[in-house]
Amino acid sequence: MGAVDAVPAHVERIVALILARGGSRRLPGKNVAPLGGRSLVAWTVEAARSAPSVARVIVSTDDDAIADAALAAGAEVPFRRPPALSDDAATSEDAALHALDWLAGEEGEPEWLMLLQPTSPFRTSEDIEGAVAVSRSQPDMDAVVAVSELVPATWLMRLTEGDRLERWDPAAGPEMLYRPNGSIYLVRTAVLRRERTFRPAATCGYLMPARRSLDIDTPFDLELAHALLDRASEGERTASHG
């Protein structure tokens, strides 16, 4: 698991799909929330467009404001996502298969689909290329998922009866755990159709640092993103005057 430095010449066609529906209960309008002078969806569009391995960047949305922001950032918005695929019960897999059906009818289905969520603004084009490189270095794998470190398993605690806090002691011994950070899911389209998941059994991990793994889903997450961006800008100003 991890990044691969060199990405070979383009081998298989990859389409980046950004799923960005208008409804959001915990952070209304989050996909067009401003961050550093850009909307969240624009951050992801620009990262995808800067990745050499990505052939097309398509946004699937049911919302006019998101569509306008995506178009302004340079993405394609060639269809509107139907209401049945835009409510809280709809899955990312269902919305992705709808987009694949459109692609199949328009120009043929790509070999790979890369799901990029607009709530991960700090994911970079280098991360996208890193995930692609992992897929090409492991030809027997069907998918790549971006992950970040959690904690060593032996640091985890569990609550028992009476809310007693006890250390969790996995039988396997000390090990590092990882969690999908939501920023990149790259999958063979044939496998997505067959298994209807972005994480089939043959899945590799692409490791990203915690700072670039922030997933914005609440007002606090957005406040944290602003703070991280301000801190990075302050560091750049300090370095330029050093």
Biotite code that builds the C-alpha atoms (Angstrom):
import biotite.structure as struc

atoms = struc.array([
    struc.Atom([0.000, 0.000, 0.000], chain_id="A", res_id=1, res_name="MET", atom_name="CA", element="C"),
    struc.Atom([1.228, 3.488, -0.793], chain_id="A", res_id=2, res_name="GLY", atom_name="CA", element="C"),
    struc.Atom([2.138, 5.930, -3.477], chain_id="A", res_id=3, res_name="ALA", atom_name="CA", element="C"),
    struc.Atom([4.221, 5.024, -6.499], chain_id="A", res_id=4, res_name="VAL", atom_name="CA", element="C"),
    struc.Atom([6.565, 7.733, -7.739], chain_id="A", res_id=5, res_name="ASP", atom_name="CA", element="C"),
    struc.Atom([6.474, 7.157, -11.489], chain_id="A", res_id=6, res_name="ALA", atom_name="CA", element="C"),
    struc.Atom([3.209, 6.940, -13.389], chain_id="A", res_id=7, res_name="VAL", atom_name="CA", element="C"),
    struc.Atom([3.591, 5.126, -16.711], chain_id="A", res_id=8, res_name="PRO", atom_name="CA", element="C"),
    struc.Atom([2.254, 6.483, -19.950], chain_id="A", res_id=9, res_name="ALA", atom_name="CA", element="C"),
    struc.Atom([-1.532, 6.330, -20.340], chain_id="A", res_id=10, res_name="HIS", atom_name="CA", element="C"),
    struc.Atom([-2.622, 2.715, -20.527], chain_id="A", res_id=11, res_name="VAL", atom_name="CA", element="C"),
    struc.Atom([-6.360, 2.563, -19.866], chain_id="A", res_id=12, res_name="GLU", atom_name="CA", element="C"),
    struc.Atom([-9.003, 5.237, -20.102], chain_id="A", res_id=13, res_name="ARG", atom_name="CA", element="C"),
    struc.Atom([-10.086, 6.792, -16.796], chain_id="A", res_id=14, res_name="ILE", atom_name="CA", element="C"),
    struc.Atom([-13.105, 9.042, -16.316], chain_id="A", res_id=15, res_name="VAL", atom_name="CA", element="C"),
    struc.Atom([-13.370, 11.061, -13.109], chain_id="A", res_id=16, res_name="ALA", atom_name="CA", element="C"),
    struc.Atom([-16.894, 11.306, -11.721], chain_id="A", res_id=17, res_name="LEU", atom_name="CA", element="C"),
    struc.Atom([-17.783, 13.892, -9.094], chain_id="A", res_id=18, res_name="ILE", atom_name="CA", element="C"),
    struc.Atom([-21.048, 13.176, -7.287], chain_id="A", res_id=19, res_name="LEU", atom_name="CA", element="C"),
    struc.Atom([-22.479, 16.384, -5.849], chain_id="A", res_id=20, res_name="ALA", atom_name="CA", element="C"),
    struc.Atom([-26.150, 16.471, -4.988], chain_id="A", res_id=21, res_name="ARG", atom_name="CA", element="C"),
    struc.Atom([-27.853, 19.570, -3.669], chain_id="A", res_id=22, res_name="GLY", atom_name="CA", element="C"),
    struc.Atom([-29.355, 18.126, -0.496], chain_id="A", res_id=23, res_name="GLY", atom_name="CA", element="C"),
    struc.Atom([-27.209, 18.106, 2.654], chain_id="A", res_id=24, res_name="SER", atom_name="CA", element="C"),
    struc.Atom([-28.729, 18.015, 6.125], chain_id="A", res_id=25, res_name="ARG", atom_name="CA", element="C"),
    struc.Atom([-25.692, 18.556, 8.325], chain_id="A", res_id=26, res_name="ARG", atom_name="CA", element="C"),
    struc.Atom([-24.104, 21.276, 6.180], chain_id="A", res_id=27, res_name="LEU", atom_name="CA", element="C"),
    struc.Atom([-26.620, 22.782, 3.725], chain_id="A", res_id=28, res_name="PRO", atom_name="CA", element="C"),
    struc.Atom([-25.082, 23.819, 0.417], chain_id="A", res_id=29, res_name="GLY", atom_name="CA", element="C"),
    struc.Atom([-21.778, 22.220, 1.341], chain_id="A", res_id=30, res_name="LYS", atom_name="CA", element="C"),
    struc.Atom([-20.734, 21.326, -2.218], chain_id="A", res_id=31, res_name="ASN", atom_name="CA", element="C"),
    struc.Atom([-20.648, 25.001, -3.209], chain_id="A", res_id=32, res_name="VAL", atom_name="CA", element="C"),
    struc.Atom([-19.423, 26.283, 0.165], chain_id="A", res_id=33, res_name="ALA", atom_name="CA", element="C"),
    struc.Atom([-16.572, 28.769, -0.344], chain_id="A", res_id=34, res_name="PRO", atom_name="CA", element="C"),
    struc.Atom([-13.068, 27.825, 0.731], chain_id="A", res_id=35, res_name="LEU", atom_name="CA", element="C"),
    struc.Atom([-10.087, 29.966, -0.147], chain_id="A", res_id=36, res_name="GLY", atom_name="CA", element="C"),
    struc.Atom([-11.963, 31.810, -2.879], chain_id="A", res_id=37, res_name="GLY", atom_name="CA", element="C"),
    struc.Atom([-13.267, 28.643, -4.549], chain_id="A", res_id=38, res_name="ARG", atom_name="CA", element="C"),
    struc.Atom([-16.263, 26.399, -4.024], chain_id="A", res_id=39, res_name="SER", atom_name="CA", element="C"),
    struc.Atom([-15.651, 22.905, -2.684], chain_id="A", res_id=40, res_name="LEU", atom_name="CA", element="C"),
    struc.Atom([-16.712, 21.371, -5.994], chain_id="A", res_id=41, res_name="VAL", atom_name="CA", element="C"),
    struc.Atom([-14.238, 23.632, -7.832], chain_id="A", res_id=42, res_name="ALA", atom_name="CA", element="C"),
    struc.Atom([-11.355, 22.339, -5.693], chain_id="A", res_id=43, res_name="TRP", atom_name="CA", element="C"),
    struc.Atom([-12.072, 18.784, -6.829], chain_id="A", res_id=44, res_name="THR", atom_name="CA", element="C"),
    struc.Atom([-12.721, 19.697, -10.467], chain_id="A", res_id=45, res_name="VAL", atom_name="CA", element="C"),
    struc.Atom([-9.404, 21.532, -10.685], chain_id="A", res_id=46, res_name="GLU", atom_name="CA", element="C"),
    struc.Atom([-7.470, 18.669, -9.091], chain_id="A", res_id=47, res_name="ALA", atom_name="CA", element="C"),
    struc.Atom([-9.009, 16.166, -11.497], chain_id="A", res_id=48, res_name="ALA", atom_name="CA", element="C"),
    struc.Atom([-8.415, 18.352, -14.551], chain_id="A", res_id=49, res_name="ARG", atom_name="CA", element="C"),
    struc.Atom([-4.753, 18.708, -13.555], chain_id="A", res_id=50, res_name="SER", atom_name="CA", element="C"),
    struc.Atom([-4.237, 14.920, -13.404], chain_id="A", res_id=51, res_name="ALA", atom_name="CA", element="C"),
    struc.Atom([-2.729, 13.706, -16.704], chain_id="A", res_id=52, res_name="PRO", atom_name="CA", element="C"),
    struc.Atom([-4.267, 10.223, -16.433], chain_id="A", res_id=53, res_name="SER", atom_name="CA", element="C"),
    struc.Atom([-7.852, 11.513, -16.269], chain_id="A", res_id=54, res_name="VAL", atom_name="CA", element="C"),
    struc.Atom([-9.528, 11.661, -19.675], chain_id="A", res_id=55, res_name="ALA", atom_name="CA", element="C"),
    struc.Atom([-12.756, 13.435, -18.664], chain_id="A", res_id=56, res_name="ARG", atom_name="CA", element="C"),
    struc.Atom([-14.139, 15.139, -15.576], chain_id="A", res_id=57, res_name="VAL", atom_name="CA", element="C"),
    struc.Atom([-17.906, 14.771, -15.226], chain_id="A", res_id=58, res_name="ILE", atom_name="CA", element="C"),
    struc.Atom([-20.107, 16.128, -12.457], chain_id="A", res_id=59, res_name="VAL", atom_name="CA", element="C"),
    struc.Atom([-23.369, 14.364, -11.626], chain_id="A", res_id=60, res_name="SER", atom_name="CA", element="C"),
    struc.Atom([-25.739, 16.705, -9.819], chain_id="A", res_id=61, res_name="THR", atom_name="CA", element="C"),
    struc.Atom([-29.388, 17.619, -9.431], chain_id="A", res_id=62, res_name="ASP", atom_name="CA", element="C"),
    struc.Atom([-28.618, 21.200, -8.395], chain_id="A", res_id=63, res_name="ASP", atom_name="CA", element="C"),
    struc.Atom([-28.298, 24.282, -10.652], chain_id="A", res_id=64, res_name="ASP", atom_name="CA", element="C"),
    struc.Atom([-25.852, 26.123, -8.365], chain_id="A", res_id=65, res_name="ALA", atom_name="CA", element="C"),
    struc.Atom([-23.538, 23.104, -8.249], chain_id="A", res_id=66, res_name="ILE", atom_name="CA", element="C"),
    struc.Atom([-23.800, 22.665, -12.017], chain_id="A", res_id=67, res_name="ALA", atom_name="CA", element="C"),
    struc.Atom([-22.893, 26.320, -12.591], chain_id="A", res_id=68, res_name="ASP", atom_name="CA", element="C"),
    struc.Atom([-19.908, 26.120, -10.229], chain_id="A", res_id=69, res_name="ALA", atom_name="CA", element="C"),
    struc.Atom([-18.691, 22.895, -11.837], chain_id="A", res_id=70, res_name="ALA", atom_name="CA", element="C"),
    struc.Atom([-18.974, 24.312, -15.353], chain_id="A", res_id=71, res_name="LEU", atom_name="CA", element="C"),
    struc.Atom([-17.136, 27.473, -14.303], chain_id="A", res_id=72, res_name="ALA", atom_name="CA", element="C"),
    struc.Atom([-14.304, 25.312, -12.954], chain_id="A", res_id=73, res_name="ALA", atom_name="CA", element="C"),
    struc.Atom([-14.013, 23.437, -16.257], chain_id="A", res_id=74, res_name="GLY", atom_name="CA", element="C"),
    struc.Atom([-15.961, 20.215, -15.650], chain_id="A", res_id=75, res_name="ALA", atom_name="CA", element="C"),
    struc.Atom([-18.613, 18.692, -17.853], chain_id="A", res_id=76, res_name="GLU", atom_name="CA", element="C"),
    struc.Atom([-22.186, 18.546, -16.569], chain_id="A", res_id=77, res_name="VAL", atom_name="CA", element="C"),
    struc.Atom([-23.782, 16.666, -19.470], chain_id="A", res_id=78, res_name="PRO", atom_name="CA", element="C"),
    struc.Atom([-26.882, 15.415, -17.631], chain_id="A", res_id=79, res_name="PHE", atom_name="CA", element="C"),
    struc.Atom([-28.914, 16.043, -14.517], chain_id="A", res_id=80, res_name="ARG", atom_name="CA", element="C"),
    struc.Atom([-29.124, 13.347, -11.894], chain_id="A", res_id=81, res_name="ARG", atom_name="CA", element="C"),
    struc.Atom([-32.730, 12.193, -11.491], chain_id="A", res_id=82, res_name="PRO", atom_name="CA", element="C"),
    struc.Atom([-34.519, 12.883, -8.172], chain_id="A", res_id=83, res_name="PRO", atom_name="CA", element="C"),
    struc.Atom([-34.660, 9.174, -7.336], chain_id="A", res_id=84, res_name="ALA", atom_name="CA", element="C"),
    struc.Atom([-30.844, 9.147, -7.244], chain_id="A", res_id=85, res_name="LEU", atom_name="CA", element="C"),
    struc.Atom([-30.498, 12.430, -5.358], chain_id="A", res_id=86, res_name="SER", atom_name="CA", element="C"),
    struc.Atom([-32.202, 11.807, -2.009], chain_id="A", res_id=87, res_name="ASP", atom_name="CA", element="C"),
    struc.Atom([-30.751, 10.474, 1.236], chain_id="A", res_id=88, res_name="ASP", atom_name="CA", element="C"),
    struc.Atom([-31.631, 6.891, 0.313], chain_id="A", res_id=89, res_name="ALA", atom_name="CA", element="C"),
    struc.Atom([-29.670, 6.918, -2.949], chain_id="A", res_id=90, res_name="ALA", atom_name="CA", element="C"),
    struc.Atom([-26.239, 5.315, -2.935], chain_id="A", res_id=91, res_name="THR", atom_name="CA", element="C"),
    struc.Atom([-23.061, 6.483, -4.618], chain_id="A", res_id=92, res_name="SER", atom_name="CA", element="C"),
    struc.Atom([-22.993, 3.191, -6.506], chain_id="A", res_id=93, res_name="GLU", atom_name="CA", element="C"),
    struc.Atom([-26.454, 3.826, -7.976], chain_id="A", res_id=94, res_name="ASP", atom_name="CA", element="C"),
    struc.Atom([-25.505, 7.348, -9.051], chain_id="A", res_id=95, res_name="ALA", atom_name="CA", element="C"),
    struc.Atom([-22.237, 6.093, -10.547], chain_id="A", res_id=96, res_name="ALA", atom_name="CA", element="C"),
    struc.Atom([-24.019, 3.380, -12.541], chain_id="A", res_id=97, res_name="LEU", atom_name="CA", element="C"),
    struc.Atom([-26.416, 6.019, -13.874], chain_id="A", res_id=98, res_name="HIS", atom_name="CA", element="C"),
    struc.Atom([-23.405, 8.034, -15.077], chain_id="A", res_id=99, res_name="ALA", atom_name="CA", element="C"),
    struc.Atom([-21.844, 4.914, -16.616], chain_id="A", res_id=100, res_name="LEU", atom_name="CA", element="C"),
    struc.Atom([-25.052, 4.212, -18.518], chain_id="A", res_id=101, res_name="ASP", atom_name="CA", element="C"),
    struc.Atom([-24.896, 7.721, -19.963], chain_id="A", res_id=102, res_name="TRP", atom_name="CA", element="C"),
    struc.Atom([-21.223, 7.296, -20.913], chain_id="A", res_id=103, res_name="LEU", atom_name="CA", element="C"),
    struc.Atom([-21.897, 3.912, -22.510], chain_id="A", res_id=104, res_name="ALA", atom_name="CA", element="C"),
    struc.Atom([-24.576, 5.413, -24.697], chain_id="A", res_id=105, res_name="GLY", atom_name="CA", element="C"),
    struc.Atom([-22.526, 8.476, -25.605], chain_id="A", res_id=106, res_name="GLU", atom_name="CA", element="C"),
    struc.Atom([-19.029, 7.202, -26.354], chain_id="A", res_id=107, res_name="GLU", atom_name="CA", element="C"),
    struc.Atom([-18.587, 3.793, -24.808], chain_id="A", res_id=108, res_name="GLY", atom_name="CA", element="C"),
    struc.Atom([-17.790, 2.798, -21.276], chain_id="A", res_id=109, res_name="GLU", atom_name="CA", element="C"),
    struc.Atom([-14.327, 3.630, -19.888], chain_id="A", res_id=110, res_name="PRO", atom_name="CA", element="C"),
    struc.Atom([-12.141, 0.901, -18.410], chain_id="A", res_id=111, res_name="GLU", atom_name="CA", element="C"),
    struc.Atom([-11.925, 2.676, -15.054], chain_id="A", res_id=112, res_name="TRP", atom_name="CA", element="C"),
    struc.Atom([-14.140, 5.073, -13.132], chain_id="A", res_id=113, res_name="LEU", atom_name="CA", element="C"),
    struc.Atom([-12.676, 7.336, -10.470], chain_id="A", res_id=114, res_name="MET", atom_name="CA", element="C"),
    struc.Atom([-15.121, 8.653, -7.882], chain_id="A", res_id=115, res_name="LEU", atom_name="CA", element="C"),
    struc.Atom([-13.999, 11.979, -6.398], chain_id="A", res_id=116, res_name="LEU", atom_name="CA", element="C"),
    struc.Atom([-16.090, 13.544, -3.651], chain_id="A", res_id=117, res_name="GLN", atom_name="CA", element="C"),
    struc.Atom([-16.162, 17.366, -3.530], chain_id="A", res_id=118, res_name="PRO", atom_name="CA", element="C"),
    struc.Atom([-15.977, 17.247, 0.264], chain_id="A", res_id=119, res_name="THR", atom_name="CA", element="C"),
    struc.Atom([-12.256, 16.356, 0.062], chain_id="A", res_id=120, res_name="SER", atom_name="CA", element="C"),
    struc.Atom([-10.772, 19.666, -1.134], chain_id="A", res_id=121, res_name="PRO", atom_name="CA", element="C"),
    struc.Atom([-7.180, 19.012, -0.089], chain_id="A", res_id=122, res_name="PHE", atom_name="CA", element="C"),
    struc.Atom([-6.773, 15.919, -2.244], chain_id="A", res_id=123, res_name="ARG", atom_name="CA", element="C"),
    struc.Atom([-4.340, 16.885, -5.014], chain_id="A", res_id=124, res_name="THR", atom_name="CA", element="C"),
    struc.Atom([-3.732, 15.902, -8.623], chain_id="A", res_id=125, res_name="SER", atom_name="CA", element="C"),
    struc.Atom([-0.595, 14.166, -7.342], chain_id="A", res_id=126, res_name="GLU", atom_name="CA", element="C"),
    struc.Atom([-2.798, 12.021, -5.091], chain_id="A", res_id=127, res_name="ASP", atom_name="CA", element="C"),
    struc.Atom([-4.993, 11.160, -8.068], chain_id="A", res_id=128, res_name="ILE", atom_name="CA", element="C"),
    struc.Atom([-1.944, 10.157, -10.095], chain_id="A", res_id=129, res_name="GLU", atom_name="CA", element="C"),
    struc.Atom([-0.625, 8.200, -7.115], chain_id="A", res_id=130, res_name="GLY", atom_name="CA", element="C"),
    struc.Atom([-3.813, 6.151, -6.929], chain_id="A", res_id=131, res_name="ALA", atom_name="CA", element="C"),
    struc.Atom([-3.630, 5.507, -10.677], chain_id="A", res_id=132, res_name="VAL", atom_name="CA", element="C"),
    struc.Atom([-0.010, 4.418, -10.322], chain_id="A", res_id=133, res_name="ALA", atom_name="CA", element="C"),
    struc.Atom([-0.984, 1.927, -7.607], chain_id="A", res_id=134, res_name="VAL", atom_name="CA", element="C"),
    struc.Atom([-3.604, 0.406, -9.911], chain_id="A", res_id=135, res_name="SER", atom_name="CA", element="C"),
    struc.Atom([-1.042, 0.016, -12.675], chain_id="A", res_id=136, res_name="ARG", atom_name="CA", element="C"),
    struc.Atom([1.559, -1.501, -10.381], chain_id="A", res_id=137, res_name="SER", atom_name="CA", element="C"),
    struc.Atom([-0.959, -4.124, -9.182], chain_id="A", res_id=138, res_name="GLN", atom_name="CA", element="C"),
    struc.Atom([-2.654, -5.406, -12.372], chain_id="A", res_id=139, res_name="PRO", atom_name="CA", element="C"),
    struc.Atom([-4.504, -8.161, -10.482], chain_id="A", res_id=140, res_name="ASP", atom_name="CA", element="C"),
    struc.Atom([-6.371, -5.587, -8.372], chain_id="A", res_id=141, res_name="MET", atom_name="CA", element="C"),
    struc.Atom([-9.824, -4.283, -9.292], chain_id="A", res_id=142, res_name="ASP", atom_name="CA", element="C"),
    struc.Atom([-9.884, -1.079, -7.277], chain_id="A", res_id=143, res_name="ALA", atom_name="CA", element="C"),
    struc.Atom([-7.832, 1.468, -5.354], chain_id="A", res_id=144, res_name="VAL", atom_name="CA", element="C"),
    struc.Atom([-9.172, 3.351, -2.334], chain_id="A", res_id=145, res_name="VAL", atom_name="CA", element="C"),
    struc.Atom([-7.450, 6.318, -0.683], chain_id="A", res_id=146, res_name="ALA", atom_name="CA", element="C"),
    struc.Atom([-6.876, 5.767, 3.026], chain_id="A", res_id=147, res_name="VAL", atom_name="CA", element="C"),
    struc.Atom([-5.274, 7.539, 5.962], chain_id="A", res_id=148, res_name="SER", atom_name="CA", element="C"),
    struc.Atom([-3.812, 6.235, 9.176], chain_id="A", res_id=149, res_name="GLU", atom_name="CA", element="C"),
    struc.Atom([-6.113, 5.743, 12.105], chain_id="A", res_id=150, res_name="LEU", atom_name="CA", element="C"),
    struc.Atom([-4.178, 4.650, 15.182], chain_id="A", res_id=151, res_name="VAL", atom_name="CA", element="C"),
    struc.Atom([-2.342, 1.490, 16.227], chain_id="A", res_id=152, res_name="PRO", atom_name="CA", element="C"),
    struc.Atom([-4.987, -1.072, 17.110], chain_id="A", res_id=153, res_name="ALA", atom_name="CA", element="C"),
    struc.Atom([-3.618, -1.399, 20.634], chain_id="A", res_id=154, res_name="THR", atom_name="CA", element="C"),
    struc.Atom([-4.461, 2.273, 21.277], chain_id="A", res_id=155, res_name="TRP", atom_name="CA", element="C"),
    struc.Atom([-8.151, 1.633, 20.716], chain_id="A", res_id=156, res_name="LEU", atom_name="CA", element="C"),
    struc.Atom([-10.463, 1.491, 23.699], chain_id="A", res_id=157, res_name="MET", atom_name="CA", element="C"),
    struc.Atom([-13.841, -0.121, 24.144], chain_id="A", res_id=158, res_name="ARG", atom_name="CA", element="C"),
    struc.Atom([-16.780, 0.684, 26.397], chain_id="A", res_id=159, res_name="LEU", atom_name="CA", element="C"),
    struc.Atom([-18.085, -2.257, 28.417], chain_id="A", res_id=160, res_name="THR", atom_name="CA", element="C"),
    struc.Atom([-21.039, -2.662, 30.761], chain_id="A", res_id=161, res_name="GLU", atom_name="CA", element="C"),
    struc.Atom([-21.413, 0.310, 33.069], chain_id="A", res_id=162, res_name="GLY", atom_name="CA", element="C"),
    struc.Atom([-19.492, 2.498, 30.606], chain_id="A", res_id=163, res_name="ASP", atom_name="CA", element="C"),
    struc.Atom([-16.199, 1.067, 31.819], chain_id="A", res_id=164, res_name="ARG", atom_name="CA", element="C"),
    struc.Atom([-13.343, 1.962, 29.476], chain_id="A", res_id=165, res_name="LEU", atom_name="CA", element="C"),
    struc.Atom([-11.034, -0.936, 28.671], chain_id="A", res_id=166, res_name="GLU", atom_name="CA", element="C"),
    struc.Atom([-8.168, -1.323, 26.259], chain_id="A", res_id=167, res_name="ARG", atom_name="CA", element="C"),
    struc.Atom([-8.915, -3.361, 23.151], chain_id="A", res_id=168, res_name="TRP", atom_name="CA", element="C"),
    struc.Atom([-6.398, -6.169, 22.744], chain_id="A", res_id=169, res_name="ASP", atom_name="CA", element="C"),
    struc.Atom([-6.672, -7.705, 19.256], chain_id="A", res_id=170, res_name="PRO", atom_name="CA", element="C"),
    struc.Atom([-5.476, -11.275, 19.021], chain_id="A", res_id=171, res_name="ALA", atom_name="CA", element="C"),
    struc.Atom([-3.296, -10.391, 16.039], chain_id="A", res_id=172, res_name="ALA", atom_name="CA", element="C"),
    struc.Atom([-1.123, -8.148, 18.175], chain_id="A", res_id=173, res_name="GLY", atom_name="CA", element="C"),
    struc.Atom([-0.034, -4.558, 17.467], chain_id="A", res_id=174, res_name="PRO", atom_name="CA", element="C"),
    struc.Atom([-0.910, -3.306, 14.023], chain_id="A", res_id=175, res_name="GLU", atom_name="CA", element="C"),
    struc.Atom([-1.681, -0.020, 12.317], chain_id="A", res_id=176, res_name="MET", atom_name="CA", element="C"),
    struc.Atom([-5.255, 0.511, 11.187], chain_id="A", res_id=177, res_name="LEU", atom_name="CA", element="C"),
    struc.Atom([-6.393, 2.558, 8.209], chain_id="A", res_id=178, res_name="TYR", atom_name="CA", element="C"),
    struc.Atom([-9.695, 4.088, 7.181], chain_id="A", res_id=179, res_name="ARG", atom_name="CA", element="C"),
    struc.Atom([-11.015, 5.082, 3.757], chain_id="A", res_id=180, res_name="PRO", atom_name="CA", element="C"),
    struc.Atom([-10.828, 8.871, 3.751], chain_id="A", res_id=181, res_name="ASN", atom_name="CA", element="C"),
    struc.Atom([-13.491, 9.349, 1.074], chain_id="A", res_id=182, res_name="GLY", atom_name="CA", element="C"),
    struc.Atom([-11.319, 11.306, -1.347], chain_id="A", res_id=183, res_name="SER", atom_name="CA", element="C"),
    struc.Atom([-10.516, 8.779, -4.108], chain_id="A", res_id=184, res_name="ILE", atom_name="CA", element="C"),
    struc.Atom([-12.199, 5.573, -5.263], chain_id="A", res_id=185, res_name="TYR", atom_name="CA", element="C"),
    struc.Atom([-10.825, 4.082, -8.484], chain_id="A", res_id=186, res_name="LEU", atom_name="CA", element="C"),
    struc.Atom([-12.555, 0.952, -9.768], chain_id="A", res_id=187, res_name="VAL", atom_name="CA", element="C"),
    struc.Atom([-12.817, -1.128, -12.907], chain_id="A", res_id=188, res_name="ARG", atom_name="CA", element="C"),
    struc.Atom([-16.191, -0.298, -14.406], chain_id="A", res_id=189, res_name="THR", atom_name="CA", element="C"),
    struc.Atom([-16.949, -3.947, -15.188], chain_id="A", res_id=190, res_name="ALA", atom_name="CA", element="C"),
    struc.Atom([-16.370, -4.821, -11.523], chain_id="A", res_id=191, res_name="VAL", atom_name="CA", element="C"),
    struc.Atom([-18.513, -1.911, -10.340], chain_id="A", res_id=192, res_name="LEU", atom_name="CA", element="C"),
    struc.Atom([-21.363, -3.156, -12.519], chain_id="A", res_id=193, res_name="ARG", atom_name="CA", element="C"),
    struc.Atom([-20.946, -6.738, -11.360], chain_id="A", res_id=194, res_name="ARG", atom_name="CA", element="C"),
    struc.Atom([-20.402, -6.191, -7.647], chain_id="A", res_id=195, res_name="GLU", atom_name="CA", element="C"),
    struc.Atom([-22.007, -2.752, -7.172], chain_id="A", res_id=196, res_name="ARG", atom_name="CA", element="C"),
    struc.Atom([-19.303, -1.551, -4.809], chain_id="A", res_id=197, res_name="THR", atom_name="CA", element="C"),
    struc.Atom([-16.283, 0.721, -4.940], chain_id="A", res_id=198, res_name="PHE", atom_name="CA", element="C"),
    struc.Atom([-14.452, -1.623, -2.569], chain_id="A", res_id=199, res_name="ARG", atom_name="CA", element="C"),
    struc.Atom([-14.466, -5.131, -4.079], chain_id="A", res_id=200, res_name="PRO", atom_name="CA", element="C"),
    struc.Atom([-12.371, -7.892, -2.549], chain_id="A", res_id=201, res_name="ALA", atom_name="CA", element="C"),
    struc.Atom([-9.344, -7.137, -4.756], chain_id="A", res_id=202, res_name="ALA", atom_name="CA", element="C"),
    struc.Atom([-8.762, -3.568, -3.587], chain_id="A", res_id=203, res_name="THR", atom_name="CA", element="C"),
    struc.Atom([-5.474, -1.754, -2.963], chain_id="A", res_id=204, res_name="CYS", atom_name="CA", element="C"),
    struc.Atom([-4.964, 1.185, -0.619], chain_id="A", res_id=205, res_name="GLY", atom_name="CA", element="C"),
    struc.Atom([-3.389, 4.502, -1.548], chain_id="A", res_id=206, res_name="TYR", atom_name="CA", element="C"),
    struc.Atom([-2.043, 6.144, 1.621], chain_id="A", res_id=207, res_name="LEU", atom_name="CA", element="C"),
    struc.Atom([-2.584, 9.876, 2.076], chain_id="A", res_id=208, res_name="MET", atom_name="CA", element="C"),
    struc.Atom([-1.447, 12.109, 4.965], chain_id="A", res_id=209, res_name="PRO", atom_name="CA", element="C"),
    struc.Atom([-4.029, 13.281, 7.478], chain_id="A", res_id=210, res_name="ALA", atom_name="CA", element="C"),
    struc.Atom([-3.902, 16.911, 6.357], chain_id="A", res_id=211, res_name="ARG", atom_name="CA", element="C"),
    struc.Atom([-5.012, 16.056, 2.822], chain_id="A", res_id=212, res_name="ARG", atom_name="CA", element="C"),
    struc.Atom([-7.588, 13.531, 4.070], chain_id="A", res_id=213, res_name="SER", atom_name="CA", element="C"),
    struc.Atom([-10.063, 15.980, 5.610], chain_id="A", res_id=214, res_name="LEU", atom_name="CA", element="C"),
    struc.Atom([-13.665, 15.131, 4.649], chain_id="A", res_id=215, res_name="ASP", atom_name="CA", element="C"),
    struc.Atom([-16.037, 18.077, 5.039], chain_id="A", res_id=216, res_name="ILE", atom_name="CA", element="C"),
    struc.Atom([-19.468, 16.988, 6.229], chain_id="A", res_id=217, res_name="ASP", atom_name="CA", element="C"),
    struc.Atom([-20.285, 19.356, 9.111], chain_id="A", res_id=218, res_name="THR", atom_name="CA", element="C"),
    struc.Atom([-19.878, 23.086, 9.903], chain_id="A", res_id=219, res_name="PRO", atom_name="CA", element="C"),
    struc.Atom([-16.959, 22.196, 12.168], chain_id="A", res_id=220, res_name="PHE", atom_name="CA", element="C"),
    struc.Atom([-15.223, 20.343, 9.332], chain_id="A", res_id=221, res_name="ASP", atom_name="CA", element="C"),
    struc.Atom([-15.529, 23.469, 7.175], chain_id="A", res_id=222, res_name="LEU", atom_name="CA", element="C"),
    struc.Atom([-14.160, 25.657, 9.974], chain_id="A", res_id=223, res_name="GLU", atom_name="CA", element="C"),
    struc.Atom([-11.215, 23.274, 10.266], chain_id="A", res_id=224, res_name="LEU", atom_name="CA", element="C"),
    struc.Atom([-10.597, 23.453, 6.508], chain_id="A", res_id=225, res_name="ALA", atom_name="CA", element="C"),
    struc.Atom([-10.515, 27.268, 6.667], chain_id="A", res_id=226, res_name="HIS", atom_name="CA", element="C"),
    struc.Atom([-8.100, 27.105, 9.609], chain_id="A", res_id=227, res_name="ALA", atom_name="CA", element="C"),
    struc.Atom([-5.787, 24.688, 7.790], chain_id="A", res_id=228, res_name="LEU", atom_name="CA", element="C"),
    struc.Atom([-5.834, 26.855, 4.675], chain_id="A", res_id=229, res_name="LEU", atom_name="CA", element="C"),
    struc.Atom([-5.139, 30.031, 6.685], chain_id="A", res_id=230, res_name="ASP", atom_name="CA", element="C"),
    struc.Atom([-2.265, 28.320, 8.470], chain_id="A", res_id=231, res_name="ARG", atom_name="CA", element="C"),
    struc.Atom([-0.765, 27.162, 5.175], chain_id="A", res_id=232, res_name="ALA", atom_name="CA", element="C"),
    struc.Atom([-1.065, 30.690, 3.739], chain_id="A", res_id=233, res_name="SER", atom_name="CA", element="C"),
    struc.Atom([0.547, 32.158, 6.864], chain_id="A", res_id=234, res_name="GLU", atom_name="CA", element="C"),
    struc.Atom([3.412, 29.690, 6.545], chain_id="A", res_id=235, res_name="GLY", atom_name="CA", element="C"),
    struc.Atom([3.961, 30.674, 2.930], chain_id="A", res_id=236, res_name="GLU", atom_name="CA", element="C"),
    struc.Atom([3.994, 34.371, 3.828], chain_id="A", res_id=237, res_name="ARG", atom_name="CA", element="C"),
    struc.Atom([6.473, 33.738, 6.643], chain_id="A", res_id=238, res_name="THR", atom_name="CA", element="C"),
    struc.Atom([8.735, 31.723, 4.350], chain_id="A", res_id=239, res_name="ALA", atom_name="CA", element="C"),
    struc.Atom([8.666, 34.439, 1.667], chain_id="A", res_id=240, res_name="SER", atom_name="CA", element="C"),
    struc.Atom([9.788, 37.026, 4.205], chain_id="A", res_id=241, res_name="HIS", atom_name="CA", element="C"),
    struc.Atom([12.331, 34.784, 5.850], chain_id="A", res_id=242, res_name="GLY", atom_name="CA", element="C"),
])
